Amino acid sequence: MREIIFDTETTGLDNRMDRIIEIGGIELFNHFPTGRTLHLFVNPGDQKVHPDALAVHGITDEFLKDKPPFADVVEEILEFFGDDGKWIAHNATFDMGFVNAELARLGQPPILPDRVIDTLSLARRKHPMGPNSLDALCRRYGIDNSHRTKHGALLDSELLAEVYIEMIGGRQAALGLGVAGSASQNKDNAEADEVVVAAIMERPRPLAPRLSEAEAEAHEALIAKLGQKAVWSKYEQLN
């Protein structure tokens, strides 16, 4: 199962006129990072970065001057996400609003809601008392975000990937690590997304008892003193 944890930075808050200026993504397969990433800066054309947005991400109009427009990178973005990947973002309504607005400007079809997972909604269900910002979730799950002095699409995607894995059950959520690599190498395999159940191995020779004979006799003597109403007597009858 492919999932793309992603984040965007924009010139402002209104996707009807503001534009995406940075997008970052981390590919997961069966909830494990594959090492594939996407990180692009985008020229917003005539739209200037709002001062409030600049205070958040620190990306200036001057820095963006020589960056490609969204039309020049859209195919690279869509290829990275693929036709089967889930789009996962924190407050995904915001990010997907901008992504679909950019696609609409180019006459491209939108990304449908059934392909989107909002980690903010997941966090609010899991931790209804909050807070559920990315920084707060990093603190909750013990994820080091001390290097996050400003928002950045790739850095925030990396942090969110760690948060997402913890929210869905931690590192134990994907015990099929040994098969994840082989499945990712053969994506035509219809069984690649199935849950892998580990076989329980029997010991060829039972472990030696840790209870000595003297300790066992002392335990029997104690039970005899307790009488027939003792809980231990009922347990022995069941066995």
C-alpha positions as CSV (number, residue, x, y, z in Angstrom):
1,M,0.0,0.0,0.0
2,R,1.5,3.3,-1.1
3,E,0.9,6.5,0.9
4,I,2.4,9.9,0.3
5,I,2.8,12.2,3.3
6,F,2.9,15.7,1.9
7,D,2.8,19.4,2.8
8,T,2.5,22.6,0.9
9,E,3.5,26.2,1.6
10,T,1.6,29.0,-0.1
11,T,1.5,32.7,-0.7
12,G,-1.5,33.1,1.5
13,L,-4.7,31.4,2.7
14,D,-7.2,31.9,-0.1
15,N,-6.7,29.2,-2.8
16,R,-8.9,31.3,-5.2
17,M,-6.0,33.7,-5.7
18,D,-3.1,32.5,-3.6
19,R,-0.7,29.9,-5.0
20,I,1.5,27.0,-4.0
21,I,5.1,28.0,-3.7
22,E,6.5,24.8,-2.1
23,I,5.5,21.1,-2.0
24,G,7.3,18.3,-0.2
25,G,6.4,14.6,0.0
26,I,7.6,11.4,1.6
27,E,6.6,8.0,0.1
28,L,5.6,5.2,2.5
29,F,5.0,1.6,1.5
30,N,3.1,-0.5,4.1
31,H,3.7,2.4,6.5
32,F,7.5,2.4,6.1
33,P,9.5,5.2,4.3
34,T,10.9,3.9,1.1
35,G,13.5,6.7,0.8
36,R,11.7,8.4,-2.2
37,T,11.0,12.1,-1.6
38,L,9.6,15.0,-3.6
39,H,10.7,18.6,-2.9
40,L,9.9,21.5,-5.2
41,F,9.7,25.3,-5.0
42,V,7.2,26.9,-7.4
43,N,7.1,30.4,-8.9
44,P,3.6,31.9,-8.1
45,G,3.7,34.3,-11.1
46,D,2.2,37.7,-10.3
47,Q,0.9,36.6,-6.9
48,K,3.1,38.0,-4.1
49,V,3.8,36.3,-0.8
50,H,1.6,37.7,2.0
51,P,3.6,39.1,5.0
52,D,1.7,36.8,7.3
53,A,2.6,33.8,5.2
54,L,6.2,35.0,5.0
55,A,6.4,35.1,8.8
56,V,5.4,31.4,8.8
57,H,7.6,29.9,6.2
58,G,10.2,32.5,5.3
59,I,10.0,32.0,1.5
60,T,10.5,35.4,-0.2
61,D,9.3,36.6,-3.6
62,E,13.0,37.2,-4.5
63,F,13.9,33.5,-3.8
64,L,11.0,32.3,-6.0
65,K,11.9,34.4,-9.1
66,D,13.9,31.7,-10.8
67,K,11.7,28.8,-9.8
68,P,9.5,27.0,-12.3
69,P,5.7,27.7,-12.5
70,F,3.3,25.0,-11.3
71,A,2.5,24.1,-15.0
72,D,6.1,23.0,-15.4
73,V,6.2,20.7,-12.4
74,V,2.6,19.3,-12.3
75,E,3.6,16.1,-14.2
76,E,6.5,15.4,-11.8
77,I,4.1,15.9,-8.9
78,L,1.4,13.6,-10.3
79,E,3.9,11.0,-11.2
80,F,5.3,11.0,-7.7
81,F,1.9,10.5,-6.1
82,G,0.9,8.0,-8.8
83,D,-2.6,6.7,-9.5
84,D,-2.6,4.4,-6.5
85,G,-1.1,6.6,-3.7
86,K,-3.0,8.1,-0.8
87,W,-2.5,11.8,-0.3
88,I,-1.9,12.3,3.4
89,A,-1.6,15.8,5.0
90,H,-2.3,17.6,8.3
91,N,-5.4,19.7,7.8
92,A,-5.7,18.2,4.3
93,T,-8.7,20.4,3.4
94,F,-6.3,23.3,3.2
95,D,-3.6,21.6,1.2
96,M,-6.0,19.7,-1.2
97,G,-7.9,23.0,-1.7
98,F,-4.7,24.5,-3.1
99,V,-3.6,21.4,-5.1
100,N,-7.0,21.1,-6.8
101,A,-7.1,24.8,-7.5
102,E,-3.7,24.6,-9.2
103,L,-4.9,21.6,-11.2
104,A,-8.2,23.3,-12.2
105,R,-6.2,26.3,-13.6
106,L,-4.4,23.8,-15.9
107,G,-7.6,22.0,-16.9
108,Q,-6.6,18.9,-14.9
109,P,-9.1,16.7,-13.0
110,P,-9.2,17.1,-9.2
111,I,-7.8,14.6,-6.7
112,L,-10.9,12.9,-5.3
113,P,-11.6,12.9,-1.5
114,D,-11.5,9.1,-1.3
115,R,-7.7,9.3,-2.0
116,V,-7.1,11.8,0.8
117,I,-6.4,11.1,4.5
118,D,-6.4,14.0,6.9
119,T,-4.1,13.4,9.9
120,L,-5.7,16.3,11.8
121,S,-9.1,14.5,11.7
122,L,-7.3,11.3,12.8
123,A,-5.6,13.2,15.7
124,R,-8.9,14.8,16.8
125,R,-10.6,11.4,17.0
126,K,-7.6,9.8,18.8
127,H,-6.9,12.8,21.1
128,P,-10.3,14.6,21.5
129,M,-8.9,16.9,24.2
130,G,-6.1,18.1,22.0
131,P,-4.0,20.1,21.2
132,N,-3.4,18.5,17.8
133,S,-1.1,20.8,15.9
134,L,1.9,19.1,14.3
135,D,4.2,20.5,17.0
136,A,1.8,19.3,19.8
137,L,1.7,15.8,18.3
138,C,5.5,15.7,18.0
139,R,5.7,16.5,21.7
140,R,3.0,13.9,22.5
141,Y,4.8,11.1,20.6
142,G,8.3,12.1,21.6
143,I,9.4,13.2,18.1
144,D,12.3,15.7,18.0
145,N,11.1,18.8,16.2
146,S,13.6,21.2,17.7
147,H,15.1,22.0,14.3
148,R,11.7,23.2,13.1
149,T,12.1,27.0,13.5
150,K,9.9,27.7,10.5
151,H,7.5,25.7,8.4
152,G,8.9,23.9,5.5
153,A,7.1,21.5,3.2
154,L,9.7,18.7,3.2
155,L,10.6,19.0,6.9
156,D,7.0,19.1,7.9
157,S,6.3,16.0,5.8
158,E,9.1,14.1,7.5
159,L,7.8,15.0,10.9
160,L,4.2,14.2,9.9
161,A,5.3,10.8,8.6
162,E,6.7,9.9,12.0
163,V,3.5,11.3,13.7
164,Y,1.2,9.3,11.3
165,I,3.0,6.0,11.9
166,E,2.7,6.5,15.7
167,M,-1.0,7.5,15.4
168,I,-1.9,4.3,13.5
169,G,-0.1,2.0,16.0
170,G,3.5,2.9,16.2
171,R,6.4,1.0,14.6
172,Q,4.6,-2.2,15.4
173,A,1.9,-1.3,13.0
174,A,3.9,-2.8,10.2
175,L,5.6,-5.9,11.4
176,G,5.9,-7.1,7.8
177,L,9.1,-5.1,7.3
178,G,10.9,-8.1,5.9
179,V,8.3,-8.5,3.1
180,A,7.7,-4.8,2.5
181,G,10.8,-4.5,0.3
182,S,10.0,-7.5,-1.8
183,A,6.4,-6.4,-2.3
184,S,7.5,-2.9,-3.3
185,Q,9.8,-4.4,-5.9
186,N,6.9,-6.3,-7.4
187,K,3.9,-4.0,-7.4
188,D,2.0,-6.2,-9.9
189,N,1.7,-8.8,-7.2
190,A,-2.0,-8.7,-6.1
191,E,-1.0,-10.0,-2.7
192,A,1.4,-7.2,-1.9
193,D,-1.1,-5.3,0.3
194,E,-2.2,-8.3,2.3
195,V,-1.5,-8.4,6.0
196,V,1.4,-10.7,6.7
197,V,0.9,-13.0,9.7
198,A,4.1,-14.4,11.3
199,A,4.2,-18.2,11.9
200,I,4.7,-19.2,15.5
201,M,7.7,-21.5,15.8
202,E,7.8,-24.3,18.3
203,R,10.9,-24.9,20.3
204,P,12.6,-28.1,19.4
205,R,13.3,-28.7,23.1
206,P,11.1,-27.3,25.9
207,L,12.8,-24.9,28.3
208,A,13.8,-26.3,31.7
209,P,11.4,-25.5,34.5
210,R,12.4,-22.5,36.5
211,L,10.6,-23.7,39.6
212,S,12.7,-26.0,41.8
213,E,11.2,-29.2,43.4
214,A,11.5,-27.7,46.9
215,E,9.6,-24.6,45.8
216,A,6.8,-26.7,44.2
217,E,6.5,-28.7,47.5
218,A,6.3,-25.6,49.6
219,H,3.6,-24.2,47.3
220,E,1.5,-27.4,47.6
221,A,1.9,-27.2,51.4
222,L,0.6,-23.6,51.4
223,I,-2.4,-24.5,49.3
224,A,-3.3,-27.3,51.7
225,K,-3.3,-24.9,54.6
226,L,-5.6,-22.5,52.8
227,G,-8.3,-25.1,52.5
228,Q,-10.7,-26.1,49.7
229,K,-12.2,-22.5,49.3
230,A,-8.8,-21.1,48.3
231,V,-8.6,-19.6,44.8
232,W,-5.6,-21.8,44.0
233,S,-7.7,-25.0,44.7
234,K,-10.3,-23.8,42.1
235,Y,-7.5,-23.1,39.6
236,E,-6.0,-26.6,40.1
237,Q,-9.4,-28.2,39.4
238,L,-9.6,-26.4,36.1
239,N,-6.3,-27.8,35.1
